[in-house]
Amino acid sequence: MAPLASVHPQSCPFTPLSDQRAYVESDHQIEKLEFALAVAVGRGDQQRVTDLRGRIAALGDNSEEPGT
């Protein structure tokens, strides 16, 4: 099998599968944290809310409305 670089030259806008998988995993992690945040807000657990908001900010914004 040919190396990936020979199949897809540098100028090709191809994203390797491992990068795509990492992006999906990051989105999934953000969704889990957002769910935990909603639960913490509902319970009134301000310390947990602050912690979760910081963790979500550290991962970055997934630029999607929840549930889409």
NUVO-10544 format. One line per 4 residues: number of its first residue (from 1); their letters; for each residue x, y, z of N, C-alpha, C. Coordinates in nm, 2 decimals, always signed. Layout:
BEGIN
NUM	a	X Y Z X Y Z X Y Z | ...
END
This chain:
BEGIN
1	mapl	+0.08 -0.12 +0.00 +0.00 +0.00 +0.00 +0.09 +0.12 +0.00 | +0.05 +0.22 -0.08 +0.13 +0.34 -0.09 +0.11 +0.43 +0.03 | +0.22 +0.50 +0.07 +0.20 +0.60 +0.19 +0.10 +0.70 +0.16 | +0.03 +0.75 +0.26 -0.07 +0.85 +0.24 -0.02 +0.98 +0.17
5	asvh	+0.10 +1.02 +0.20 +0.15 +1.14 +0.13 +0.16 +1.12 -0.02 | +0.19 +1.00 -0.07 +0.20 +0.98 -0.21 +0.06 +0.97 -0.28 | -0.04 +0.93 -0.20 -0.17 +0.92 -0.26 -0.24 +1.06 -0.26 | -0.22 +1.14 -0.15 -0.28 +1.27 -0.14 -0.17 +1.37 -0.12
9	pqsc	-0.13 +1.44 -0.22 -0.02 +1.54 -0.21 -0.06 +1.65 -0.11 | +0.04 +1.73 -0.06 +0.02 +1.84 +0.04 -0.09 +1.93 -0.01 | -0.10 +1.96 -0.14 -0.20 +2.06 -0.18 -0.34 +2.01 -0.18 | -0.36 +1.88 -0.16 -0.49 +1.82 -0.16 -0.56 +1.85 -0.03
13	pftp	-0.69 +1.90 -0.03 -0.76 +1.93 +0.09 -0.81 +1.81 +0.16 | -0.73 +1.71 +0.18 -0.77 +1.58 +0.24 -0.74 +1.59 +0.39 | -0.83 +1.55 +0.47 -0.81 +1.54 +0.61 -0.79 +1.39 +0.65 | -0.68 +1.36 +0.70 -0.66 +1.22 +0.74 -0.77 +1.17 +0.84
17	lsdq	-0.80 +1.04 +0.83 -0.91 +0.99 +0.91 -0.88 +1.01 +1.06 | -0.76 +1.00 +1.11 -0.73 +1.02 +1.25 -0.77 +1.16 +1.29 | -0.75 +1.26 +1.21 -0.79 +1.40 +1.24 -0.94 +1.41 +1.25 | -1.01 +1.34 +1.16 -1.16 +1.34 +1.16 -1.21 +1.28 +1.29
21	rayv	-1.15 +1.17 +1.32 -1.19 +1.09 +1.44 -1.17 +1.18 +1.57 | -1.06 +1.25 +1.57 -1.03 +1.34 +1.69 -1.13 +1.45 +1.70 | -1.17 +1.50 +1.58 -1.27 +1.61 +1.58 -1.41 +1.56 +1.63 | -1.44 +1.44 +1.59 -1.57 +1.38 +1.63 -1.57 +1.35 +1.78
25	esdh	-1.45 +1.30 +1.83 -1.44 +1.27 +1.97 -1.45 +1.40 +2.05 | -1.39 +1.50 +2.00 -1.39 +1.63 +2.07 -1.54 +1.68 +2.08 | -1.61 +1.67 +1.97 -1.75 +1.71 +1.97 -1.83 +1.63 +2.07 | -1.80 +1.50 +2.07 -1.88 +1.41 +2.16 -1.85 +1.45 +2.31
29	qiek	-1.72 +1.48 +2.34 -1.68 +1.52 +2.47 -1.75 +1.65 +2.51 | -1.76 +1.75 +2.42 -1.83 +1.87 +2.45 -1.97 +1.85 +2.47 | -2.04 +1.76 +2.39 -2.18 +1.73 +2.42 -2.20 +1.67 +2.55 | -2.11 +1.58 +2.59 -2.13 +1.52 +2.73 -2.11 +1.63 +2.84
33	lefa	-2.02 +1.72 +2.82 -2.00 +1.82 +2.92 -2.12 +1.92 +2.92 | -2.17 +1.95 +2.81 -2.29 +2.04 +2.80 -2.41 +1.97 +2.87 | -2.43 +1.84 +2.85 -2.53 +1.77 +2.92 -2.51 +1.78 +3.07 | -2.39 +1.75 +3.12 -2.36 +1.76 +3.26 -2.38 +1.90 +3.31
37	lava	-2.35 +2.00 +3.23 -2.37 +2.14 +3.27 -2.52 +2.17 +3.29 | -2.61 +2.12 +3.20 -2.75 +2.14 +3.21 -2.80 +2.07 +3.34 | -2.75 +1.96 +3.37 -2.79 +1.89 +3.49 -2.75 +1.97 +3.62 | -2.63 +2.02 +3.61 -2.57 +2.10 +3.73 -2.65 +2.23 +3.74
41	vgrg	-2.69 +2.29 +3.63 -2.77 +2.41 +3.64 -2.91 +2.38 +3.70 | -2.96 +2.27 +3.66 -3.09 +2.23 +3.71 -3.09 +2.20 +3.86 | -2.98 +2.15 +3.91 -2.96 +2.12 +4.05 -2.92 +2.24 +4.13 | -2.87 +2.34 +4.07 -2.83 +2.46 +4.14 -2.69 +2.44 +4.20
45	dqqr	-2.61 +2.35 +4.14 -2.47 +2.33 +4.19 -2.37 +2.42 +4.12 | -2.36 +2.54 +4.18 -2.28 +2.65 +4.12 -2.14 +2.61 +4.10 | -2.08 +2.54 +4.19 -1.94 +2.50 +4.18 -1.92 +2.41 +4.06 | -2.01 +2.32 +4.04 -2.00 +2.23 +3.93 -2.02 +2.30 +3.80
49	vtdl	-2.11 +2.40 +3.80 -2.14 +2.48 +3.68 -2.02 +2.55 +3.64 | -1.95 +2.61 +3.73 -1.83 +2.69 +3.70 -1.72 +2.60 +3.65 | -1.70 +2.48 +3.71 -1.60 +2.38 +3.66 -1.63 +2.34 +3.52 | -1.76 +2.30 +3.49 -1.79 +2.25 +3.36 -1.78 +2.36 +3.25
53	rgri	-1.82 +2.48 +3.28 -1.80 +2.59 +3.19 -1.66 +2.61 +3.15 | -1.57 +2.60 +3.25 -1.43 +2.61 +3.22 -1.37 +2.50 +3.13 | -1.42 +2.38 +3.16 -1.38 +2.26 +3.08 -1.43 +2.27 +2.94 | -1.55 +2.32 +2.92 -1.61 +2.34 +2.78 -1.53 +2.44 +2.71
57	aalg	-1.50 +2.55 +2.78 -1.42 +2.66 +2.71 -1.28 +2.61 +2.67 | -1.22 +2.53 +2.75 -1.09 +2.48 +2.72 -1.09 +2.39 +2.60 | -1.20 +2.32 +2.57 -1.21 +2.24 +2.45 -1.24 +2.32 +2.33 | -1.30 +2.43 +2.35 -1.34 +2.52 +2.24 -1.49 +2.50 +2.20
61	dnse	-1.54 +2.59 +2.12 -1.68 +2.58 +2.07 -1.69 +2.49 +1.96 | -1.80 +2.41 +1.96 -1.82 +2.32 +1.84 -1.90 +2.39 +1.73 | -1.94 +2.51 +1.75 -2.02 +2.59 +1.65 -2.15 +2.53 +1.61 | -2.21 +2.45 +1.69 -2.34 +2.39 +1.66 -2.44 +2.41 +1.77
65	epgt	-2.56 +2.42 +1.73 -2.67 +2.43 +1.83 -2.68 +2.29 +1.89 | -2.71 +2.29 +2.02 -2.73 +2.15 +2.09 -2.84 +2.08 +2.02 | -2.82 +1.95 +2.00 -2.92 +1.86 +1.94 -2.93 +1.87 +1.79 | -2.83 +1.93 +1.72 -2.83 +1.93 +1.57 -2.72 +1.84 +1.52
END
